[in-house]
Amino acid sequence: MSGNIELLNTTLAAAKAEDRAALIAYLPAGFPTVDGGIEAVKAVVAGGADIVEVGLPHSDPVLDGPVIQTADDIALRGGVRIADVMRTVREAHEATGVPILVMTYWNPIDRYGVERFTAELAEAGGAGCILPDLPVQESALWREHADKHGLATVFVVAPSSQDARLATITAAGSGFVYAASLMGVTGTRASVGAQAQELVVRTRATTELPVCVGLGVSNAAQAAEVAGFADGVIVGSAFVKAMLDAPDEAAGLEAVRSLAGDLAVGVRKR
């Protein structure tokens, strides 16, 4: 069975045709529970998210700040496994019809087996993977199997990336390019920073792929700012924090649905 890279491509193209950025939401699988995580994905899509990244919880998430680390810890203590991540992708995609990617560090895939992981992700209806710590020069095996199964390979670029390095990364990727707005870890911030726009300009000079910006976006005003220069706005910690701060799961689901609604308005105000 082929994965849903084409659905990802058409979703991003449709947002561009509407003269807006796509809203991409991140939520970890297994948080607050596996069932609760699936409901959270449904809630952000109901609120207006175009694409969802499902995080594969990891014990050493080097790109993630304390909010997502806390959620990952809750998921891991709850016993979440890769099978639960695949179930989250499957049930969320079946319920919403939107592209669902998995964001994961490389070690879990390496231990699980690249062929097994890509085959199962495609069978679950996944659109691809975001791989923040997989060096491009070591990605040939992954890309071979991802291409075979119709999955996007999304690499992360940072403000520190030199132009030649950007060209190497974007040439190997597919789906979109994840542009980290600043040096550091995930988390909500008062401002996104001018570095993000410069990075988008430099990245676009190397590729026709959409360039989507993440790290630091937490409200509609910031979403509108980033939507003014990026093809997609990626929001993670703000959704996770809304779930963490809620008194119960029902309130958490309403909070993330409402936040997605605000952000969806923001990306349309570019």
Secondary structure, DSSP 8 states (H G I E B T S, - for coil): ---SHHHHHHHHHHHHHTTS-EEEEEEETTSS-HHHHHHHHHHHHHHT-SEEEEE---SS-TT--HHHHHHHHHHHHTT--HHHHHHHHHHHHHHH-S-EEEE--HHHHHHH-HHHHHHHHHHTT--EEE-TT--GGG-HHHHHHHHHTT-EEE-EE-TT--HHHHHHHHHH--S-EEEESSSS-S---S---HHHHHHHHHHHTT-SS-EEEESS--SHHHHHHHHTT-SEEEE-HHHHHHHHHSSSHHHHHHHHHHHHHHHHHHHT--
